[in-house]
C-alpha cells in the first residue's frame, strides 16, 4: 500500500493474516447489537401529502447483520493483537460495557468511554422516554505509557449527524455514516501524521477520508452485499469511490459523476 488499502471481504480472516503490532491505531465502527438493529426507526418531518405519508416512521434495515458477544470477542482479540497505540470503537451506550470487557480480556487497558453527542439526531418517536442523544466510543490502549494530542479536554465530541438535507442531497450514502468533521477531530486528537489507521468495518470510508486528509495512512475492510438482499448497497464501491475522490481532492459525488480534478492534465 502507498496511502491506503481497502480489503474486499470479511475482516476477521483478513486481519488474522496481519502481523502483530503492525497497526498504529484502530478506529472502528462495527455493527451494533441485535436489539439496536431491531429497534432503529427513522421518520420524516415534512408535511404529509395525499400520496405519501411523510410523517410515518419506519424500521431501518442497516444493510448488514448485527454483532453478538462472540463476534465482539473475536474482533477485540484481533484489535488487541494488532495495535501499537489507541483503540477507539463506536457502539450504542448499552453495548459499551461489552466492548470494554472484551478489550480488557484480550490484554488492553480500558482508558475511557467517550461520547459522540449527535446534533440533529433521531427523536424518540414513542414520546414516552428520552431519545438516545449520543453514541459511545470505548477507548483502550496497550498497557504502558499513553499519549494523545487533546491535552486536558474531555472525551466528548459534538457533531451533527449526516443527513441529506439543506441542499446536501449526496452526503449520506450509508445507514450508519459518521460525520467527516467528527472523524477528523478524533484522528487529530489520537493520531499523528504518517500513522497507519485500521477500520475493520469501513462503511462509507469516512475514517479513511479523514486519515488521508490529515496525512495519515488507512487500512480498511468492507463486505460484499448480503446474499439474498438485492436492496443492499455495494459499500465496498462506495468506500473505494470516497477514497479515490479524496486522492484527487474531489467530493465523492463529484468524482462518481466524472468531474475532473482542477489541475487534471497540467
N, C-alpha and C positions, 0 to 999 in steps of 0.2 A: 504494500500500500504506500501511497505518497501522503495524501492528506486524509483520505477516508476510504473505507471499505464497508460494503453492505452485503451481508450473507443472506441468501435466499433460501429459507427453510427453518426447521425447528432450531431453537437456540441452544438447548441443553447439550445435545450431542456435539454440536459445533464448538461450544465453549470448552467441553472436555478435551478437545484437541489443542487448546491454547496452553502455553507454558505457565507454570506457577509464577506469580508475581510479575506478570507481563503487562498488566494494565495499571495505569496510574490511578484512575478513578472509575467507579461505577455510578452512573446516574441513570436510573431505570424507572420506567412506568409500566410495570407488568399488569396483567389483568387483575381485577379485584375479585372479591369472593362471590359465591353464587347468590347470596342474599342481596348484595348491591346490584348485581346484574338484573335480578328478577324484579326489583322494586324501582328501578330507574324509570322516570317518566319525563316527557317533555311536553311543553304546551306552547300556545301562541297567544300573543297579546293584541292581535289585530281584531277588528270587528268581524263578526260573523257575516257571511253572505248567504243568499238563498241556496247556493250550490255547495258551499264549503263552510263547515263549522270550524272557524279558526281557533276558537277558544277551547275546543276539545283537547284533552290531554291524551297521550298515547304512550304505550310501553315502548321502550327503546331497545332494539337489538343492537348490541355493541359491534357485532360483526366478528366476534371472536369469543371463545369459550372462557368461563371463569376459572380461577385457580382454586385448588383445595390446599389443605395443610401440607400434604405430601409434596405437591408441586412447589410450594413456597420453600420447603425444606431443601429440595434439590437445587433450586436457584440460589438460596443462601449459601449452600455448600460451595458452589462454583464461584460466587462473588468473593467469598472469604479466601478461597484458594488463589484467585487471580489478582486481587487488588493489592496495590502498594500503599495507597492512602485512603481517600474518602469513599464511602458508600452512601448514596442517597437513594432511597426507594420511596416512591409515591404509593399511597394506599388510602382507603377510606379510614376514618377515625377508628372504626370498630376493628379494623384489621391490623392496626399499627402494632399492637402488643404481640401478635403472631409473628410479624416480621422481626420485632426486637428479639424475641426468644429464639427464633431460628438463627439469626445472625450471631448471637452470643453463643449458641450451641456449637457453632462451627468455628469459634475462635476469635471472632471480632469483639471489640469493646463497644458497647452501646454508649453513645455520646449524648444524643438529644432527640426529641421528637419535635420537628419544626412544623410549620403550618403555611400552606398556601391559602391565603384569605381570598375568596373568589368574589370579586366585584361582578355585579350583574348575573349572579348565579341563579339556578332554577329555584323558584319558590316552592314552599310546601303546599301542594295542591289540595290536600285534605283540609288544611287550615286548623287542624286540631293539635299541632305541635310545631316547634321551631324547625325551620329548614336547616339542612346541613350547610354551614357557611364556609367551610374550609376542607381541604384535603391534607392528610398527614404526610410528612416527609420524615421517615426514620433515618437518622444519621448515625453511622457507625464507622469504625476505623480500626486497623490492626493495633494491638497493644504497643504502647511506646509513645514517643513524642508526637504531638499533633501541631499542625499549623494551618491556619486559613487566613484569608485576606479581609475578613469582615470586622476585625478588631473586637470591640465590645458590643456590637449590635445584636439585637435579639434575632432568634431564629424564626422570624415571621416575614413572609414575603407577600405583599398585597398587589394583585394584578387582576385585570378584568378577564373573564372567560373569553374564548374565541367565538365570535358569533358572526354570521353572515347578515349584517345589518348596517344601516347608516352608509350605504354605498359600497360596502366591502363584501361583495357577493361571492368572491372566490377565496376568502380567507379560511373558512372552516372546511377541511377536507377529511377529517377523522372524527369519530364519535367521542373520543376522549382526548382530543388535541389540547396540549398545553400551550399557553401564550408564549410567543418568542421572547417577549420582554422578561418574563419570569425565568426562562431558561438562561438567558444572558446574565441576569443578576446572580443566579445560583452559580454559574460557571465562573463569573468574576469573583465571587466570594470564596469558592472552594478550590479552584484550579489555577494553573499558571500557563503562560504561553508555551507551546510545544508539548504539553501533556497529552497523553492518549486516554480518551474517554470511551467507555463501553456503555452502550444501551442495548440490553438484550431483547427489548421489545420496541423497535424503532418507531413504529406507527407512521406518522407523517414526517419523521426525521427532524422535528423541531430541535431536539438536543443536538443533532448533528449540524444543523444550520447554525445554531448558536456557537458551537465549537469552532466551525470554520471561520465564522465572522470574527471570533476573538483570537484566532491564531493558534487554536488547539487542533489536535487530530481526533478522528472519530472512527469508531468501530461499532457496527450495529448489525442487528439481525431482524428480519421480518418474514412472516409466513406467507404462503400462498393462500388464496381464498379457501374457505372451508368446503370440503366436498359436500354436494347436495345443497349448497346455499348460493344460487346464482345471483342473488341480490348483493353479495359481499363485494366490497370494493377491493381492487388489487393494490393493497397498501405498499407492497414492495415497489411497484411502479410509482406510486405517489411519492414515496420516500426518495427513490432514485431521482425523480424529476426535481424535487426540492433541493437535493444536494448538488445536482448538476447546475441548477439555476443559480445557487449561491456561488459556485465556482466562477460564473461569468457575471455576477453582480446583477442578476435579474430576480424579480419576484417569480415564484413558481408558476403562477397563472400566465404570466407573460412568456416565460420560457416554453410552456406547453403550447401556447398559441403560435410559437415560432418567431417571436420577436428577436432580433439580433442585438447583441451587446453594443453599447455605444461606440466602442473602439474596434468593432469587428472589421477585419481586413486592413487595419492600419499597421 
